[in-house]
Amino acid sequence: MLQFVFRRTLWIIPVLITISLITFVMMKSTPGGPFDVTSSGRDMPKETQELLMRRYHLDEPDWKQYLIYIGAWPTGNDAAGAPIFKGVLQGDLGPSYQYKGRGVTDIIFAPPSVGGSRWESRFGRTATLGIFGFVFGVALGLPLGILAAVRHNTWLDYVSLFVSTLFVSTPGFVLAIFLMIIFGLWLKWLPIAARTWNTWQPWLLPSFCLGVGLSAFIARLTRATMLEVLRQDYIRTARAKGLSQNLILIRHALRNSMIPVATVLGPALAGLVTGSFFIESMFSFPGMGRMFVQAIGQRDYSVILGTTLLYAGLIAVANLTVDIVYAWLDPRISYR
């Protein structure tokens, strides 16, 4: 197992390099730059733009810019004449072009105020929102799928299928608009775009919008796997021995049917954390997703690359965790 974890961890490195390279090529292929009028919102003199381009090494060839960013090419020399490497390999995600004097790492992980909690940072808020959506999705999806399988071909099964199909077919931003109109404009129960996120009310709608799609997917997957497990011979044997239905479900059916579900929970959590771009933008949520969307419009290359690498790393770690949990749930699985 340890050898497997070590090998898989090593594989994360070329994956992240490939993702960063593809992201860099896509950014440089789009028109405009970080100091254009359309991106920065400021009409800078040409001399100022050239000065900023030199400051951030954007006047270098593209291949050299990429090597500088990942820390494989020196940015200059120190007082002793030794080359200075400062990039991703050194733990630096680069400087932001739009947030003056701040690095990407500081923008993502630092709290908005001195002495504030890390959970108040952009990463902390996005992670919290993703966890809330994940908890909601699992808490609704698992019971719904189990109930549909146990009450197969009854009205409960049909209602469960209808609700899960409706939820999985509705895009998150469409659901967000619908909920904002009902609970924000008509009923005025919940805020649409809160100025502060220190209370529970502003979190409800974005968390619900994130978790609905996951709950529908989990419900459908749980129902399908549970029905397959309930048809197995060992389930019929347990019933023939006189075991109660609840004991059969909890001890035999539930654990085995959770193996396929467990394989998607890790990537699902990472997906909720990394896939909240539109939800955060619609609710003016001060998280990484909204920052990422703004960085694309502003051509803030360092923020785009740093956020992409962080997202990719989270998903890679989630997939590795799922493989480990999969082996724990099913001891028959071995890794070579």
LINCOR-V177049 format. One record per helix or strand of 3 or more residues. SS is the DSSP state (a for helix, b for strand). FROM is the first residue (numbers start at 1). LEN is the number of residues. Records with the same first field share a line. If there is no record, write none. Layout:
SS=FROM-LEN, FROM-LEN
This chain:
a=2-28, 37-4, 46-10, 62-9, 88-3, 104-6, 118-3, 122-29, 155-15, 172-15, 201-30, 233-8, 245-30, 277-6, 288-11, 301-29
